[in-house]
Amino acid sequence: MRVSLRRDDPAYDSNADYEVFLDGSPVDHVITADEEAGEVICKAVDDSGNFIIDDQDFVDERHFGRMEIRPRSYSASTKAFARSA
């Protein structure tokens, strides 16, 4: 699966609400995630958690590893979609 918040990406979904994990750890500020490529692009943050800006643009980071993308309503403990009452 691939998801993206970039309008020029074929996987763009303006309603995307996913959790992204890289090697089992959650990733914040995700722009694009691709399970097949094992790649995630996210906004870079400093040690204080502030976005890194270079020449008035946010800096992106690219990470590689074992990716997992799940809809936020997905329950990892049951491996099934949660149902609302």
trRosetta pair geometry for C-beta under 8 A, 3 or more apart (Angstrom, degrees):
i j d omega theta_ij theta_ji phi_ij phi_ji
1 34 7.9 -158 100 -141 44 43
1 35 5.1 51 46 9 67 125
1 36 7.9 149 26 -21 28 88
1 69 5.0 -124 90 63 122 131
2 11 4.1 -103 114 -92 99 160
2 32 7.3 2 -174 -173 92 91
2 33 7.0 -175 -146 94 52 52
2 34 4.3 4 -110 -110 97 80
2 35 7.1 -130 -67 17 57 73
2 36 7.1 -50 -54 22 99 101
2 37 7.7 48 -94 11 113 108
2 69 8.0 148 -103 -7 17 164
3 11 5.6 -143 -116 152 19 117
3 13 6.0 -54 -148 27 89 121
3 16 5.2 130 -174 -138 122 139
3 18 5.5 121 51 11 171 154
3 20 7.9 -139 57 -77 121 115
3 32 7.2 -175 95 -145 51 51
3 33 5.6 7 53 53 87 91
3 69 5.9 159 6 -161 119 148
4 9 3.7 -40 102 91 161 152
4 11 4.4 100 8 85 103 96
4 12 5.1 -55 86 -82 98 53
4 13 7.3 114 58 14 54 74
4 16 7.8 170 63 -39 23 163
4 31 6.8 13 -150 145 73 64
4 32 4.1 5 -110 -108 92 90
4 33 7.7 -172 -75 24 59 52
5 12 7.0 73 -146 -135 13 76
5 13 7.8 -60 -89 59 51 60
5 14 7.8 88 -138 -108 69 44
5 16 6.4 -121 -77 46 80 136
5 30 7.6 127 -4 111 117 70
5 31 5.4 -102 47 -153 104 55
5 32 7.1 -130 25 -63 67 63
6 9 4.2 82 77 -10 101 113
6 12 6.1 -105 81 -90 49 103
6 31 6.2 49 -41 169 97 101
6 32 6.1 -24 3 -60 113 114
7 12 5.5 72 -126 -131 30 157
8 12 7.4 114 39 -50 19 136
9 12 4.8 132 70 -50 81 86
9 32 6.1 -174 -107 -104 168 126
11 32 7.2 104 73 -141 124 96
11 34 7.7 173 0 -89 168 90
13 16 4.0 105 90 -55 106 96
17 71 6.6 49 89 -156 80 73
17 72 4.9 -60 142 3 97 121
18 30 7.7 -68 83 76 101 147
18 33 7.3 -134 104 45 139 138
18 69 5.3 -1 177 -172 139 90
18 70 6.3 146 -160 75 82 35
18 71 5.8 -61 -104 -100 71 37
18 72 6.6 -146 -113 -38 18 75
19 26 6.5 -57 -173 -128 100 103
19 69 7.5 159 79 -155 49 45
19 70 5.0 -15 57 64 96 93
19 71 7.8 30 13 117 80 10
19 72 5.8 112 -31 -94 93 65
19 74 7.6 -128 30 52 113 108
20 26 7.1 100 78 -156 54 60
20 27 4.6 -49 99 53 103 108
20 30 4.7 90 23 -74 149 159
20 33 4.5 -148 -125 -83 136 161
20 40 5.9 131 159 -121 138 135
20 67 7.1 -29 -165 -159 90 94
20 68 7.4 156 -156 82 45 54
20 69 5.5 -9 -105 -105 75 74
21 24 5.9 -5 170 -140 121 13
21 25 6.3 150 -157 68 79 26
21 26 5.7 -47 -99 -91 75 44
21 27 6.7 171 -108 -3 20 88
21 67 7.1 139 80 -160 59 45
21 68 4.3 -6 57 57 108 100
21 69 7.9 -160 24 -70 72 34
21 70 7.6 23 -3 4 108 105
22 25 5.9 -32 66 63 72 83
22 27 5.1 64 -6 -52 108 122
22 40 5.6 -101 -73 11 122 141
22 63 5.6 16 -147 116 161 132
22 65 5.0 87 -177 63 89 122
22 66 7.2 130 -165 70 46 53
22 67 6.1 -16 -103 -100 64 65
23 65 4.3 -47 -44 154 101 143
23 66 5.2 98 -88 45 54 91
24 66 7.4 26 -28 82 70 116
24 68 7.9 47 -87 13 39 128
27 30 5.5 82 111 -70 108 106
27 33 7.4 147 69 -93 140 125
27 40 5.4 18 141 150 174 161
27 42 5.7 -143 166 -56 111 151
27 63 7.3 -161 -116 52 137 142
28 42 6.8 103 89 -168 46 141
28 45 7.7 2 86 -9 118 141
29 42 4.7 99 94 -176 82 99
29 43 3.9 -84 159 41 131 100
29 45 6.9 137 12 -36 155 113
29 51 7.7 164 -133 -98 156 97
30 33 5.4 -11 -170 -41 133 111
30 40 6.0 -64 -128 -168 103 109
30 41 7.4 97 -160 78 63 51
30 42 4.9 -50 -98 -97 45 97
31 41 4.7 -54 62 104 108 96
31 42 6.0 174 2 -104 82 34
31 43 6.8 110 -41 -40 106 72
31 60 6.5 -44 11 -127 150 117
32 39 7.8 2 112 115 97 97
32 40 7.1 177 94 -152 56 46
32 41 4.5 24 49 41 92 110
33 39 7.4 -177 -147 98 43 56
33 40 4.6 0 -110 -112 82 87
33 41 7.6 -146 -67 28 48 62
33 67 6.0 166 -178 -163 99 133
33 69 5.3 149 110 -84 131 118
34 37 4.1 23 110 35 127 109
34 38 7.4 -37 97 13 82 20
34 39 5.0 10 53 57 104 89
34 40 7.5 -169 25 -75 62 49
34 67 6.7 92 87 64 38 171
35 38 7.2 21 -176 -75 32 46
35 67 4.5 -147 -112 92 55 112
35 68 6.8 55 -111 -102 111 28
35 69 5.7 -110 -51 5 109 105
37 67 7.9 26 71 7 61 145
38 64 5.4 55 122 -164 97 77
38 65 5.9 -159 178 74 102 17
38 66 6.4 -35 -132 -90 105 26
38 67 5.4 -175 -130 -8 45 104
39 62 6.5 -16 -163 -168 103 93
39 63 7.2 151 -153 81 53 47
39 64 5.5 -22 -96 -100 69 74
39 67 7.1 -39 33 -50 26 142
40 62 7.5 162 83 -152 45 48
40 63 5.1 -13 59 59 93 95
40 67 6.2 154 -47 -111 100 118
41 60 5.5 4 -176 -179 99 121
41 61 7.1 165 -152 81 53 44
41 62 5.3 -18 -100 -99 78 73
42 60 7.0 150 79 -155 25 72
42 61 5.6 -22 65 59 77 93
42 63 7.3 -7 17 7 107 111
43 51 5.6 -33 158 -127 123 104
43 52 7.9 170 167 37 78 75
43 58 5.3 -37 -136 168 106 130
43 59 7.3 100 -163 75 62 53
43 60 6.4 -59 -102 -105 41 57
43 61 7.4 36 132 13 11 89
44 51 7.1 95 81 -158 58 60
44 52 4.3 -37 103 36 108 121
44 58 7.5 165 38 171 79 79
44 59 4.2 -33 36 96 129 101
44 60 6.5 146 -21 -159 93 6
44 61 4.4 113 -80 -36 88 105
45 48 8.0 -124 167 72 95 52
45 49 5.4 -6 172 -152 135 34
45 50 6.2 146 -155 70 83 27
45 51 5.8 -53 -100 -93 73 38
45 52 6.4 -174 -111 -17 17 86
46 49 7.2 -52 68 14 64 17
46 50 5.2 -7 36 58 105 85
46 52 5.7 119 -48 -72 85 93
51 58 5.6 -46 175 -128 126 102
51 59 7.8 160 174 35 78 78
52 58 7.3 98 77 -159 56 60
52 59 4.3 -34 97 35 105 125
53 56 6.5 7 174 -123 114 17
53 57 6.7 154 -156 73 74 28
53 58 5.9 -46 -101 -94 72 45
53 59 6.8 -158 -98 -14 18 87
54 57 6.1 -33 70 64 68 82
54 59 5.2 69 1 -68 110 105
70 74 4.1 -115 179 60 109 145
70 76 7.0 -52 -104 -72 174 90
71 74 4.9 115 62 -26 75 103
71 81 7.3 9 69 -119 127 100
73 81 5.8 31 118 -161 102 86
73 82 4.9 -129 177 47 77 99
74 80 7.9 -175 -151 105 67 22
74 81 5.8 -53 -103 -106 61 60
74 82 7.0 -169 -110 -6 9 87
75 78 4.6 24 102 35 122 99
75 79 7.4 -67 90 -13 75 16
75 80 6.0 -7 53 65 105 63
75 81 7.2 124 10 -149 85 13
75 82 4.9 106 -38 -61 108 92
76 79 7.0 21 -162 -73 33 55
